[in-house]
């Protein structure tokens, strides 16, 4: 079969005449809108900061692609949906991706072996500097944005499962998750009542429940990053029941921090909330609706060494059409002084961090940790986090200009994956995007705003 025949196909039955499709346009791109990534990357200074944190131990005479180019190729590729180093060969000919990397039409981006060597060649010191650099880049951006107007910063912490299939370092069998896995820690920050939680750290860790001392060490790292940029701002730490240990709470109290931590139920707390649950049952039965009541108690676990702390509890009976009523008691331990319902309402807002984690795992393949080395897998998580930070920056501008907050997948579909042509002349590069693109007006608004602010 001739090469021309292999690149073309004749489709029948799609209209009143045959349709011939050919892959023969060398200047065409399917990622024309991804040029926005370059603008938001320049605002954050993100890939440049990450590259500067890596020591390049290669022989300079043999270097073809600088570290910053490798970082950008992976981060921008991840943002566009190309999760694997193997995708380098697929997107290497895309003129928009080359333009993002500052390459000429005759230059080629790094190959899969080069990118793989880059990922597997990082040292533990590189990883520590990269974790610091990523957090600093995101926090510095928001310090400049909110200036001194922010009254409270909320740090949301969560562990998430990352099932693996191989012999990866640090992977352990976890009965709760039903397989070999990592349990990375993710940290987000939000400012006052803003709805967005911004990712500032993704720390790869072994697949077992962390001890109190390990959680304190992880908390100390995250807090030090936040306090470098916001030394005088009130900080609230919010997390689920996995963080409720006496060691963690003592650390937070010694640091002068407010906290909201989910509390696993136990017979003592269930007994103390039973009277309120009885009232919730009666109210729900009388109204036929979901009923929720709130109260509080002082509680001291044996491991807390006699320290009594405030526990707010919710006694709830939920009713859904076609289902039996279900009791849903919840407990939150806190050192806040507001009323019980206000405490629980504030704690509930941490649930939105689950949506951020869902985006990271489903839309950006955060769990693509298939390297043997734990350091290489940590780097992959960091690069994925950087891609997500660029999309969060895009979403920040979309919320202001378009009055909506699209998901990461929607941002990619609407703003990055746009067909077009890239034409390079002696004096300029012209990018012609599809006139029929459904969200072209949104793209233009964002491009004008980002170009003006970056000038």
C-alpha positions as CSV (number, residue, x, y, z in Angstrom):
1,X,0.0,0.0,0.0
2,X,1.4,3.4,-0.9
3,X,2.1,6.0,1.8
4,X,-0.6,8.3,0.5
5,X,-3.2,5.5,0.7
6,X,-2.2,4.7,4.3
7,X,-2.7,8.4,5.3
8,X,-6.2,8.7,3.8
9,X,-9.6,7.0,4.2
10,X,-12.8,7.2,2.3
11,X,-15.9,7.4,4.4
12,X,-19.3,6.4,3.1
13,X,-22.8,7.2,4.4
14,X,-22.0,10.5,6.2
15,X,-23.8,12.7,3.7
16,X,-24.9,12.9,0.2
17,X,-21.5,12.1,-1.2
18,X,-18.3,10.2,-0.1
19,X,-16.0,11.9,2.4
20,X,-12.2,11.6,2.0
21,X,-10.1,12.2,5.1
22,X,-6.3,12.7,4.9
23,X,-3.6,13.3,7.5
24,X,-1.4,15.5,5.3
25,X,-1.3,19.0,6.8
26,X,2.1,19.5,8.4
27,X,1.3,22.9,9.9
28,X,-1.9,21.8,11.6
29,X,-2.3,21.4,15.3
30,X,-4.9,20.0,17.6
31,X,-3.5,21.9,20.6
32,X,-3.7,25.5,19.3
33,X,-5.3,26.9,22.4
34,X,-2.5,25.6,24.6
35,X,-0.6,28.8,24.0
36,X,-2.5,30.1,27.0
37,X,-0.4,27.7,29.1
38,X,2.6,29.7,28.2
39,X,1.0,32.9,29.4
40,X,-0.1,31.5,32.7
41,X,3.3,29.8,33.2
42,X,5.0,33.1,32.7
43,X,2.7,34.7,35.3
44,X,3.5,32.0,37.8
45,X,7.2,31.5,36.8
46,X,6.5,27.9,37.6
47,X,8.4,25.7,35.2
48,X,11.4,28.0,35.3
49,X,11.4,27.8,39.1
50,X,11.1,24.0,39.1
51,X,13.9,23.8,36.5
52,X,16.2,26.0,38.7
53,X,15.7,23.6,41.6
54,X,17.2,20.7,39.7
55,X,21.0,20.1,39.5
56,X,21.9,19.2,36.0
57,X,24.7,16.6,36.2
58,X,24.9,15.9,32.5
59,X,28.0,16.7,30.4
60,X,27.3,20.1,28.9
61,X,28.9,19.2,25.6
62,X,26.4,16.4,25.1
63,X,23.3,18.4,26.3
64,X,20.7,19.0,23.5
65,X,17.7,19.9,25.7
66,X,18.0,22.1,28.7
67,X,16.3,21.1,32.0
68,X,13.7,23.9,31.7
69,X,12.8,22.6,28.3
70,X,12.3,19.1,29.6
71,X,10.2,20.4,32.5
72,X,8.0,22.4,30.2
73,X,7.6,19.6,27.8
74,X,6.3,17.3,30.5
75,X,4.2,19.9,32.4
76,X,2.5,21.4,29.3
77,X,2.0,17.9,27.9
78,X,0.3,16.8,31.1
79,X,-2.0,19.8,31.0
80,X,-3.0,18.9,27.5
81,X,-3.7,15.3,28.4
82,X,-0.5,13.5,27.5
83,X,0.4,11.7,30.7
84,X,3.2,9.4,29.5
85,X,6.8,10.0,28.4
86,X,5.8,7.7,25.5
87,X,3.5,10.5,24.2
88,X,6.6,12.5,23.3
89,X,6.8,10.8,19.9
90,X,3.1,11.5,19.3
91,X,3.1,15.2,20.1
92,X,6.7,16.0,18.9
93,X,5.5,17.0,15.5
94,X,2.7,19.3,16.8
95,X,3.6,22.8,15.9
96,X,1.8,24.4,18.8
97,X,3.6,22.3,21.3
98,X,6.9,23.2,19.6
99,X,5.9,26.8,19.8
100,X,5.2,26.5,23.5
101,X,8.8,25.2,24.0
102,X,10.3,27.9,21.9
103,X,11.5,25.5,19.2
104,X,11.8,26.2,15.5
105,X,10.0,24.1,12.9
106,X,13.2,22.2,12.2
107,X,13.9,21.5,15.9
108,X,12.5,18.5,17.7
109,X,11.4,18.3,21.4
110,X,13.0,15.7,23.7
111,X,12.4,12.0,22.9
112,X,10.9,9.5,25.2
113,X,14.3,8.1,26.3
114,X,15.5,11.6,27.2
115,X,12.4,12.3,29.2
116,X,12.6,8.9,30.9
117,X,16.2,9.5,31.9
118,X,15.2,13.0,33.2
119,X,12.5,11.5,35.4
120,X,14.6,8.6,36.7
121,X,17.8,10.6,37.3
122,X,16.5,12.8,40.1
123,X,18.2,12.7,43.5
124,X,16.5,13.0,46.9
125,X,18.0,16.5,47.2
126,X,16.4,17.5,43.9
127,X,13.0,16.2,45.2
128,X,13.2,18.3,48.4
129,X,14.1,21.4,46.4
130,X,11.3,20.8,43.9
131,X,8.7,20.4,46.7
132,X,9.9,23.7,48.1
133,X,10.0,25.4,44.7
134,X,6.5,24.3,43.8
135,X,4.9,25.5,47.0
136,X,6.8,28.8,46.9
137,X,5.8,29.5,43.3
138,X,2.1,29.0,44.0
139,X,2.1,30.8,47.3
140,X,4.1,33.7,45.9
141,X,1.6,34.2,43.2
142,X,-1.3,34.3,45.6
143,X,0.6,36.6,48.0
144,X,0.9,39.1,45.2
145,X,-2.8,38.6,44.3
146,X,-4.4,38.9,47.7
147,X,-1.7,41.2,49.2
148,X,-2.6,42.1,52.8
149,X,-6.3,41.7,52.4
150,X,-6.6,38.0,53.4
151,X,-7.6,37.4,57.1
152,X,-7.5,33.6,57.2
153,X,-5.8,30.9,55.2
154,X,-7.3,27.4,55.4
155,X,-5.0,24.5,54.8
156,X,-6.9,21.4,53.7
157,X,-5.0,18.1,54.1
158,X,-6.0,14.7,52.7
159,X,-4.6,11.3,52.0
160,X,-5.6,9.5,48.8
161,X,-5.0,6.0,47.5
162,X,-2.8,5.4,44.5
163,X,-3.0,1.7,43.6
164,X,0.1,0.4,41.9
165,X,0.8,-2.7,39.8
166,X,4.4,-3.6,40.0
167,X,7.4,-3.5,42.4
168,X,7.5,0.2,43.2
169,X,9.5,1.4,46.1
170,X,7.4,2.3,49.2
171,X,4.3,0.5,47.8
172,X,2.6,-1.6,50.5
173,X,-0.4,-3.8,50.6
174,X,-3.3,-1.9,52.3
175,X,-6.3,-4.0,53.3
176,X,-8.6,-1.0,53.4
177,X,-7.9,-0.1,49.7
178,X,-7.7,-3.7,48.6
179,X,-4.3,-3.7,47.0
180,X,-0.7,-2.5,46.8
181,X,-0.7,1.3,46.9
182,X,0.9,4.6,47.9
183,X,-1.0,6.9,50.2
184,X,0.3,10.4,49.1
185,X,-0.5,13.5,51.1
186,X,-2.1,16.4,49.3
187,X,-2.2,19.9,50.7
188,X,-4.4,22.8,49.5
189,X,-4.8,26.4,50.6
190,X,-7.8,28.7,50.3
191,X,-8.1,32.3,51.2
192,X,-11.0,33.6,53.3
193,X,-14.2,32.6,51.7
194,X,-12.9,32.0,48.2
195,X,-14.3,28.8,46.7
196,X,-11.0,27.5,45.1
197,X,-8.5,25.4,47.0
198,X,-5.1,25.8,45.5
199,X,-2.7,22.8,45.4
200,X,0.6,23.6,47.1
201,X,2.1,20.1,47.8
202,X,1.8,16.5,46.8
203,X,4.0,14.3,48.9
204,X,4.5,10.7,47.9
205,X,4.5,8.3,50.9
206,X,4.2,4.6,51.5
207,X,0.9,2.8,51.4
208,X,0.1,2.6,55.2
209,X,-1.7,4.9,57.6
210,X,0.8,7.6,58.8
211,X,1.8,7.8,62.4
212,X,1.3,10.9,64.5
213,X,5.0,11.8,64.3
214,X,5.0,11.4,60.5
215,X,1.9,13.6,60.2
216,X,3.6,16.3,62.4
217,X,6.7,16.2,60.1
218,X,4.5,16.6,57.0
219,X,2.4,19.4,58.7
220,X,5.6,21.2,59.7
221,X,6.8,21.2,56.1
222,X,3.5,22.6,54.8
223,X,3.2,25.2,57.5
224,X,6.7,26.4,57.0
225,X,5.9,27.0,53.3
226,X,2.8,28.9,54.1
227,X,4.3,31.0,56.8
228,X,7.2,32.1,54.6
229,X,4.7,34.0,52.5
230,X,2.0,34.8,55.1
231,X,3.8,35.1,58.4
232,X,1.0,37.1,60.2
233,X,-2.1,35.6,58.7
234,X,-4.4,33.4,60.8
235,X,-4.2,29.7,59.7
236,X,-6.9,27.1,60.0
237,X,-6.0,23.4,59.4
238,X,-8.8,21.2,58.2
239,X,-8.5,17.4,57.8
240,X,-10.4,14.2,58.2
241,X,-10.3,11.5,60.9
242,X,-6.9,10.2,59.8
243,X,-5.2,13.2,61.3
244,X,-6.9,13.0,64.8
245,X,-4.1,12.0,67.0
246,X,-3.0,13.6,70.2
247,X,0.5,14.3,68.8
248,X,-1.0,16.2,65.8
249,X,-3.4,18.3,67.9
250,X,-0.7,19.1,70.5
251,X,1.5,20.3,67.7
252,X,-1.2,22.5,66.2
253,X,-2.0,24.0,69.6
254,X,1.7,24.7,70.3
255,X,1.9,26.5,66.9
256,X,-1.1,28.6,67.9
257,X,-3.2,27.3,65.0
258,X,-7.0,26.7,64.7
259,X,-8.1,23.3,63.6
260,X,-11.1,21.3,62.4
261,X,-10.4,17.5,62.4
262,X,-12.9,14.8,61.7
263,X,-13.3,12.4,64.6
264,X,-14.0,8.7,64.1
265,X,-17.0,7.6,66.1
266,X,-16.6,5.4,69.2
267,X,-18.9,4.0,71.9
268,X,-18.3,7.0,74.2
269,X,-19.2,9.6,71.6
270,X,-22.2,7.6,70.4
271,X,-23.5,7.3,73.9
272,X,-23.2,11.1,74.4
273,X,-24.9,11.9,71.2
274,X,-27.7,9.3,71.5
275,X,-30.2,11.7,73.2
276,X,-29.8,14.2,70.3
277,X,-30.1,11.4,67.8
278,X,-33.4,10.4,69.4
279,X,-34.7,13.9,68.9
280,X,-33.5,13.8,65.2
281,X,-35.4,10.5,64.7
282,X,-38.6,12.0,66.1
283,X,-38.3,15.2,64.0
284,X,-37.6,13.3,60.8
285,X,-40.5,10.9,61.4
286,X,-42.9,13.8,62.1
287,X,-41.8,15.9,59.0
288,X,-40.9,13.1,56.6
289,X,-37.7,15.1,55.8
290,X,-34.1,14.8,56.6
291,X,-33.4,16.2,60.2
292,X,-30.0,17.3,61.5
293,X,-29.3,18.6,65.1
294,X,-26.0,19.8,66.5
295,X,-24.4,19.9,70.0
296,X,-21.0,19.5,71.6
297,X,-19.2,17.8,74.4
298,X,-15.7,17.7,76.0
299,X,-13.8,14.5,75.4
300,X,-10.4,13.0,76.3
301,X,-9.1,9.9,74.6
302,X,-6.6,7.8,76.6
303,X,-3.8,8.7,74.1
304,X,-4.4,12.4,74.8
305,X,-2.8,12.1,78.2
306,X,-5.7,13.7,80.1
307,X,-6.2,16.7,77.8
308,X,-9.9,17.4,77.2
309,X,-10.9,18.8,73.9
310,X,-14.1,20.2,72.3
311,X,-16.0,17.7,70.1
312,X,-18.9,19.0,68.0
313,X,-21.4,16.4,66.9
314,X,-24.1,16.2,64.3
315,X,-27.1,13.9,64.9
316,X,-28.7,13.4,61.5
317,X,-31.4,11.2,60.0
318,X,-31.3,11.3,56.2
319,X,-34.3,10.5,54.0
320,X,-34.1,9.8,50.2
321,X,-37.0,8.9,48.0
322,X,-37.4,5.1,47.8
323,X,-35.0,4.4,50.6
324,X,-35.2,3.7,54.3
325,X,-34.2,6.5,56.7
326,X,-30.5,6.3,57.5
327,X,-28.7,7.6,60.6
328,X,-25.6,9.7,59.9
329,X,-23.9,10.8,63.1
330,X,-20.7,12.9,62.6
331,X,-18.0,14.2,65.0
332,X,-15.6,17.1,64.6
333,X,-12.9,18.0,67.1
334,X,-11.9,21.7,67.1
335,X,-10.5,24.6,69.1
336,X,-12.8,27.1,67.4
337,X,-15.3,28.9,69.6
338,X,-18.2,29.3,67.2
339,X,-21.5,27.5,67.6
340,X,-21.7,23.8,66.9
341,X,-23.6,24.2,63.6
342,X,-21.2,26.9,62.4
343,X,-18.3,24.6,63.2
344,X,-19.7,21.7,61.3
345,X,-20.7,23.9,58.3
346,X,-17.1,25.2,58.1
347,X,-15.8,21.6,58.4
348,X,-18.1,20.4,55.6
349,X,-16.4,22.8,53.1
350,X,-13.3,20.6,53.2
351,X,-15.3,18.2,51.0
352,X,-14.6,20.4,48.0
353,X,-10.9,19.3,48.3
354,X,-12.2,15.9,47.2
355,X,-13.2,17.5,43.9
356,X,-9.7,18.8,43.4
357,X,-8.3,15.3,44.1
358,X,-10.8,13.8,41.7
359,X,-9.6,16.2,39.0
360,X,-6.0,15.4,39.7
361,X,-6.6,11.6,39.5
362,X,-9.2,11.5,36.7
363,X,-8.2,14.4,34.5
364,X,-4.4,14.6,34.9
365,X,-3.5,11.0,35.8
366,X,-1.9,11.8,39.1
367,X,-1.7,8.0,39.8
368,X,0.5,7.3,36.8
369,X,3.3,6.2,39.2
370,X,4.7,3.2,37.3
371,X,8.4,3.9,37.8
372,X,10.3,1.5,40.1
373,X,12.0,4.4,42.0
374,X,10.0,6.3,44.6
375,X,11.9,9.5,43.7
376,X,10.9,9.1,40.0
377,X,7.3,8.6,41.0
378,X,7.5,11.6,43.3
379,X,8.8,13.7,40.4
380,X,5.9,12.5,38.2
381,X,3.4,13.6,40.9
382,X,5.2,17.0,41.1
383,X,5.0,17.5,37.4
384,X,1.3,16.6,37.4
385,X,0.8,19.1,40.2
386,X,2.5,21.8,38.2
387,X,0.2,21.1,35.3
388,X,-2.7,21.3,37.6
389,X,-1.4,24.6,39.0
390,X,-1.4,26.1,35.5
391,X,-5.0,24.9,35.0
392,X,-6.0,26.4,38.3
393,X,-4.5,29.7,37.3
394,X,-6.6,29.5,34.1
395,X,-9.7,28.8,36.2
396,X,-8.9,31.8,38.4
397,X,-9.1,34.1,35.4
398,X,-12.1,32.2,34.0
399,X,-14.0,32.8,37.2
400,X,-13.3,36.6,37.0
401,X,-13.8,37.1,33.2
402,X,-16.3,34.4,32.4
403,X,-18.2,34.1,35.7
404,X,-17.7,30.3,35.8
405,X,-15.3,27.7,37.2
406,X,-14.9,24.9,34.6
407,X,-13.3,21.6,35.7
408,X,-9.8,20.7,34.6
409,X,-11.3,18.5,31.8
410,X,-13.6,21.3,30.6
411,X,-10.7,23.8,30.6
412,X,-8.7,21.4,28.4
413,X,-11.7,20.8,26.1
414,X,-12.7,24.5,25.8
415,X,-9.4,26.3,25.9
416,X,-6.5,24.0,24.9
417,X,-7.7,21.4,22.4
418,X,-8.4,23.7,19.5
419,X,-7.6,22.8,15.9
420,X,-5.7,25.2,13.8
421,X,-2.6,26.0,11.7
422,X,0.7,27.4,12.7
423,X,2.5,29.4,10.0
424,X,6.0,30.7,10.6
425,X,7.5,33.5,8.5
426,X,10.7,35.5,8.8
427,X,9.0,38.3,10.8
428,X,6.3,36.5,12.9
429,X,4.4,33.3,13.7
430,X,0.7,33.3,12.8
431,X,-1.6,30.9,14.5
432,X,-4.9,30.4,12.8
433,X,-7.5,28.7,15.0
434,X,-10.7,27.1,14.0
435,X,-13.3,29.8,13.4
436,X,-16.1,27.4,14.4
437,X,-14.6,26.6,17.9
438,X,-17.6,26.8,20.3
439,X,-15.7,28.7,23.0
440,X,-13.6,31.0,20.8
441,X,-15.0,34.1,22.6
442,X,-14.0,32.8,26.0
443,X,-10.5,32.0,24.7
444,X,-10.1,35.4,23.2
445,X,-11.2,37.1,26.5
446,X,-8.6,35.1,28.5
447,X,-5.9,35.6,25.9
448,X,-6.4,39.4,25.8
449,X,-6.4,39.6,29.6
450,X,-3.3,37.4,30.1
451,X,-1.4,39.1,27.3
452,X,-2.1,42.5,28.8
453,X,-1.1,41.5,32.3
454,X,2.1,39.8,31.1
455,X,3.2,42.8,29.0
